[in-house]
Amino acid sequence: MNSQDAHTLIAESEILFTADEVNAATTRVAKELNRDYADKHPLVLGVMGGAVVFTGQLLPQLDFPLDFDIVQASRYGEKTVGTHLTWRVTPRDNVKGRHVLLLDDILDEGVTLAAIVELLRSQGALSVECAVFCTKDYGAEINAKKPLKAKYVGIEVPNRFIYGYGMDVSGAWRNLPAIWAKKEG
């Protein structure tokens, strides 16, 4: 997406969650993690690139010892609809015998996170939990069919293509501090 198209998109979009709402959701997730991981010294894995902002805002709020690393797998690339899973960075050999906490930007259909969780379990993780900034609401019937649920969720977003706070649209606007979507209608 070129600069002109990116600015046109913003002009045709609306804020769904303000920066203050986004920050409050991240702080709430941090409090939940501080409660549950105080005595575990987990391996925290950020799912790049979408989780970069959530991870960067969340980590300084965690008050327990942790080791940090990244994984990178995507079904989207430059598209707005997920296709096949592509691995760019697989989990390293530091998973076995560890409590693993995955941080991701969004639990959409759940296919990418489910594949990462499956790989971590096969590598011998003691436990694997997911903390996502947001989860997409597809309605009760479809939500029930997602291959996994995140234990820690910042906000629930409507079934729209959203961007900002680490989530991009064709490579642009990960840097927005709020959550945006194209105006409906």
C-alpha positions, 0 to 999 in steps of 0.5 A: 500500500502506498502512502496516498492509499494509506491516507485514503483508507484512514479517511474512510475509517473509524476508531472502534477502540481509543488509545485509552481503551487499548491501554486499559485492556493491555494493563488488565491483561498484565494484571492477570498474567502477574497473578497467574505467572508470579511463580512460573518463570515462563518462556514468553513468545511474541508472535511477530509481526502483529504482536510487536506493539502488544508485546512491547506495551505488555512486557514492561508491566509484567513483574515476574521473571521471564525469558523472551523469544519470538515466533513468526507464522502467518496466514495473511501476508499482504492479504486480508483473508487467511490462506495457508500457514507460512513459518518464518521463525519457528520455536527454538530449542528452549521450549522443553520443560517450560511454561510457555506464554504466547502473546499475539495481536488477534485471535481471529479464526484461531488456525495460526495460534492453534498450529503454534500451540501444537508445535510447542506441545510437541516440543515438550512444553509443560504448559502453553497458554495464549494472551491475545490483545483481541479476539474477533467475535464471529457469533456464538456458533462460529466462535465455538468452532475455533480450534482454541480459545485464549485464556487472556483477552484484552478486548473483543472486536466485531467481525470487521477487518481491523488495524492498528496496535500492531495489526496492519492493513496491507503492511500499513498502520501497525503503528496506530495507538487505537483500533480502526476499521473501515466505515460500514455502509 
